[in-house]
Amino acid sequence: MFPTPKPLRNELRIDPFGSSHLLRTLTGGAWLLLLPLSAYPLIDYVLRLGKTPGGLAGTWDDLLLLGGLVLVAARIAYRGLDAYRKTDLHLPLLVYFGVFLFLLLVRSPETSVGIEGLRVYLEYALWFFVGLNLPDNPRQVKTLMAFFIFFCTVAAVHGIGQYIAGVPVPASWVDQAEAGVRCRAFSVVGSPNVLGSLMALAIPVGIAGCFSAAAIRPRAAYALATVLMAICLFLTFSRGAWFAAFVGLIIFSLMRSPRLLLAVAVISIGAPIVSPGVAGRILYLFSSGYAASSQRDGRISRWQAAFEKVHQHPFVGEGFGRFGGAVATRAIPGNFYVDNFYLKTAAESGLIGLATLAFIVVSVWRAGYRAFSALSRPVEKTLAAALLSGLSAVLMHNLVENIFETPLMSTLFWLFIGLLLCLPRIEAGPPPE
């Protein structure tokens, strides 16, 4: 009856996301939330040393993870669903989460212990989604890695200083039958094995910086940082970390510069010759004293105990948090670290859990290599090779340690996977508005 009025050109529209300056600012600078993680060991050390009120020392990384997930959601709300980055790792992760949640439901004699034990596997994996979605360009990822190398170098210098000063360490860290080992560097991390794993993760990134730096000064800085981290790695006297770093460097050399294989060989052969402590630590592995000690209360006896647990509950295991790890050590009397994260997983979640973990490890490596192959620019390709090599070293180290039991290493592992897989998606073009 009456004509429909035409809308005014300047009609006010309700657009809570697109017109929000605050949301635009938050999403544009979201990657800055990842900067504290580059200094994870130092921040965690300072907070624990200062005994901050309100339990911040034990929760700051959880709060940061929550903030990261909120920022991912905000970016999707502001930029649309297309802003969320999909990878070929998403389906394997869905299977991984689903199977482990299923195992929690079917085998949890104590629910609270089971949930705490499951956290090691699932909570830190959420950092993958944060690392995948927050950076907008390769420069941001390179900045994160530069800060990471800087703070790892600070930790390395602190560890070297500990060794020079002869800081006392627990007697259990050094077998009395070993020769030439008077101290083991542990720095702000608190464990020589975890410090060694951190150095094994960082050293390929430092080498990548040497290769990719455009000027002499940053190249020299990366070179100095890499040397200091390598010295610190040796001074941890962590044989598992040495082996893991060796594997990581072999992978990096094959991916980017086969000429590095000669340098790796020279260092591997020369270190035991130059350092009696390194030689003694390696040779002790092949001694009858080590075999007897390991069978009595060392790795061999602990691995045998893990196999017995698998034999008792072959398919679904003892239940998460009930054997061989940090949660079990606190919650189950008489428990211990099994010093093999994969055997720990088999004992707690059975062959189903172990197969699922192996599946996600293989999926991570394949996705990482595909991301490396998809890159075209040499700088990003070298960084991707370094990330994948460092992650491979951590995976290898878990064969003889419970490295994934530490929030530091689990957080960095999953975050770096996210950064690695995001590189091909941000290599070309400016970030979306």
N, C-alpha and C positions, 0 to 999 in steps of 0.2 A: 504494500500500500504506500509506504513511504520509501524513498530511495535510500539505499545504504550509504551512510557518509563515508567519504574517502578518508583513509588514514592520513594524518598530518606527517610530513616528511621528518619533522623533528620530534615525532611522538616519543615519549619516554618509554623505553623497554626495560624489563627486568632481566638482567643478565648477570647473575651473581658471580660468575667465574671470569667471563671474558673481559669484564670491565674493572676487575679488581687489580689495582696497582700493587697491593701487598702480595696477592697471590702470584702475580707476574714476577715480582722481585724474588719471592721465595723459590719459585720453580727455576728461574734463571740462574740463581746462585746455589742451587741445591747441592751441587758437587762439593761445595766447601765443607759440608757436614762430614765428608770422608777424610779431611785433613787430620783430625785428631787420631784417626786410626794409623796414620803413618808414624805417629809417635806412641803407639799403643804401649810398648814395654815401659817407656819412661813415665807416661801419665799414670799407668797402673802402679808403678813403683812409688811415685810421689804420693798418690792417694793412700796407699796402704801404709806408707811410712808415716804420714801425717795423721792417720786414723781419723779421717774426715767424718763428721757427724752424719747421722741418718743412713748409714750403710752405703754411702756413695762409692766407697772403694770397691764394693762387690757388685754394684749395679750400674755404674756409669756406662759400661759398654752395652748393657741391656737397654738402657734409656736411649742410647745413641741408635741402636738398631730400631727401636720403636719410632724414633724421629725419622730415620731413613725411610721406613715403610710408609709413614704418613706423607713424606715428601713425594714418594713415588705415586701415591694415590692423588696427591694434589696436582702433580704434573699431568696425570691422566684426566683429571677433572678440568684442568685449564686448557690442555692441548687436544683432548679427545682420545678415544681408545687407540687410535693409530699411533699415538706417542709411545705406547707400551711396546717394548722390543721383544719379539718372539725369536726363539732359537731352537735348534734341534735337541737341546738339552731339557726342554720343558717336559716332554712326555716321559723320559727316563726319571726325572725328578718326581713326577706325579706317581709313578710306579714305586719309587723309593720311599716316598712319604707314606703311600698307602700300605705297602707291605709292613713297614716298621710300626705303623699304628695298629695294624692287624695283630702283629706279634705281641704288642703291649696288651691288647685286649685278651688274647688267648693264654698268655703266660705272664702273670704278674702276681706272685704270692703276696707282695706288699706293694700296693698301688703307688704310694708316695715315692718309694724307692725306684719303682719302675719308671715313673714319670721323670724323675731326676736323671735316671740313667739314659732315658731316651733323648733328653735334651742335648746330649753330646752329639747325637746324630742329626737331629732335625732343626734345633733352634739356630745354630750357627750357619746352616745351609741357607737360611733366609737372607744372609748377607749377599748371596749370589744375585738376588733380584734387585737389591739396592745398588750394587756395583754395576750391574747391567744397565740400569735405567737412569742414574743420576748424571753421569758425564754427558756433555753435549759436543765436545770436540777433542781430538787427540791431544791438543795442548794441555787440557785439564788433566788427562791421564798421565802425561809426562811430568807435570808439576807434582802430582801425587807421588809418583815414583821418585822424583828428585828429593822430596821431603823424606820419603821412606828411607832412601839411602843415607841421607844426612843423619837421621836419628839412629839408624843401625850402626853407623860409624861411631856415633857418640857412645853407644852401648859397647861397641868393640873396643874403643879406647879405654873405657872403664874396665872391661874385662882384662885387657893387657896390663893395665895398672895393677889390678888385683894379683896377677901372676908375678909381676916384678916385685911387688911388696910382700909376696908370700902369704897372702891372706889365708888363715886356717880354714880347712874344709873338713866335713865329716869324714871319719875314717872309712866309712862304707863306700865312699866315692873312689877309693884307690885300694886295690888289693895289696896287702903287705908284701906279697911275693913279687910284685912288679918292681922293675928297676927304672930309675930316672924320672919318676913322676912325683913331684913334691907338692903340687898345687894344681887345681883345675879351675879355669876361669868360668865364672857364672854370671858376672855383671849384675845388672838390675833385674834380670830375668829370674834369678834364683836357682837355676838348674843348668849345669854345663851341657846336658843333652839337649834341652830345649834351646839354649843359646846357640849351640852348634846347628840345630835345625833352622833357626832364624837366619844364621849366616849362610847356610846352604841355599836358602830361599833367595837371599838378597844378592849374593855374589854374581849370579848371571845378569841380574838387572844392572849392577855396577859395571860389568863388562860391556853391556849394551850401551850404557851411557858413554863409555870410552869410544865406542865405535861411532856413535851417532852425534856426539857434540860437535857443533859447528865451529867453535873457536878453541884455541889452545888452552886457555885457562880452565874452562869447564871440563875439557878432556883430561887435563892434569888432575883436577879435583876428583873426578870419577876414578881415575887410575889410583890415586892415593887412597881413596875410600875403599876400593876393592882390595888393595894390598893390606890395609889395616884389618878389614873383615876377614881376609884369608889367614892372617896371623892369629887373630882371635879364634877362628875356627880350629886351628891347630892346638891352641892353648886350652881349648875345652877338653882335649884328650878324649873326645867322644868318638869311638871307632865307628859307631853307626852313622854319625853325622859326616865323618870323613868319607865313608863309602857312599852315602847319599849325595854329597856334594860332587864326588867323582862322577857318579852316574849323571847328575844334572849337567855337569860341564861337558861330558861326552855328547849328550843330546844336543846341547846348545851348539857345540862345535860342528856336529853333523848337519844341523839345520842352517847355520849361518856362515861358519868359517872353518872348514876342515883343517886349516893351518893351525888352529888352536890346539888340535890334538897333540901336536909335538910339545907345546907348552904344558899341557895337562900331564903328559907322560914324564916330562923333565921334573915337574914339581912333585909328582907322585913318587918318583924314584929318589929324587934328591932330598926330600923332607926327612925320611928315616936316616939318611946318611948324615945330614947336618945335625939333627936332633936325636940324642940318645933316648929321650923320653918318648918320642914318636916311634922309634924303632922298637923300644922295649914294650910299648903298648901293643904294637902289632904282633911281635913275636910271641908275646905271652898268650895270644889266642891259640897258638899251636903247641902249647906246653901241656904236660900232664897235670901240672898244678891247676891250670885254668879248667881243664876237663873235670878234675875232682871237685873243685870249688863250685863250678856251675851245676854239677849233678847233685851236690849237697844242698845248696840253697840259692843257686843262681838261675840263669835263664833256662837251662835245660830242665831243671826240676820244675820250674814254673810252667814251662811249655807242656811237660808231661801231665801236670795237673789240669791244664786246659784241655788236653786231648781226652782225659778221663771224664771231664764234665760233658764234652761233646758226645762221648760214648754213652753216658747216662741219659742224656736228653738230646738225641741227634737232630731232631727236626726244628724244635722251637726253643731249645736251650734252657738255661737256668732262669731266665728272666732278666730284663734290663736292670743294670745297677747291682747285680748280685755276684759278680765275679770279675777279678782281674783289673779293676780300675779304681778311679778316685772315689766314686760313689760307694762301691763295695767296701773299700778300705775304711770308709767312715761308718757305714751302716751295718756291715756283716762282720762279726768278730772273727779274728784270725785270717782275714783276707789280705791280699797283697796285689801289687802291680804285676801283671803277667809279662810286661815288656814285649808285647807284640799286639798291636791294635787289632789285627785281623783275627788272631787266635782268641782274643778277648771277645770280639764280636761273635765268633763261632760258639764260644762257651755260653754267652748270654742269650743269643738269639738263634742258635742252631745253624744247621746247614742252609736253611731258608734265608736267614739273616745274612750269613756270609756270602751266599750267592747274590743276594740283592746288593750288598756293598760292593762286591766285585763288578757287578753290572754297572753301578753308577760310576765306579772308578774308570772303567773302560769307556763309558759314555762321555765322561768329562774329558778324557784324553783325546778321544776322537773329535769331540766338538772343539776343543782347543786347537787341534791340528788343522781342522777345517777353517777356523777363524784365521790362523796363521797363513794358510794357503790362499785365503780370499783377499788378503791385503796386497796392495800393489806398490806402495811407497816404501823404500828401503828402511827409513827410520822406524815406522810403525811395525814393519815386518820383523826388524831386529828386536824391538821391544816385546812383540808377541812371542818370539822364540825364547827370549829370556824369561818371560812369565811362565811359559809352558815348561821350560827346563827346571826352574825353581820349584814349581808345583810337583813335578815328577820327583825331584829330590825329597820333598816332604813325604810323598807317597812311599818311596823306598825306605825312608827312615822309620816309618810305621811298622816295618817288618821286625824291628828290634827294639822299639820303644812305643809307648802310648802317647805319641805326639798329639793326636787329635783330642786327647783328654784335656789339653791346655786351651783355655779360651783364646789366648793370644794366637796360637798357630791355627786353630780351627777358623777363627774369624778372618785372619789374613788369607788362608787358603781359599775359602769360598768367595771372599771379596775379590781376590785376584782373578778367580775364574770369571766372575761377572765382568771385570774390567777387560779381560782378554777377549771375551765374546762380544763385548760392545764395540771394540775397535773397528771391525769391518763396517759396522753400522753408522759410525760417526766419522769415518775417514774422509768422506767427501761432503762438502757443503757446510754452510753455517747452521747453527741450531735453529729449530723452528720457533717462530714467534708465538 
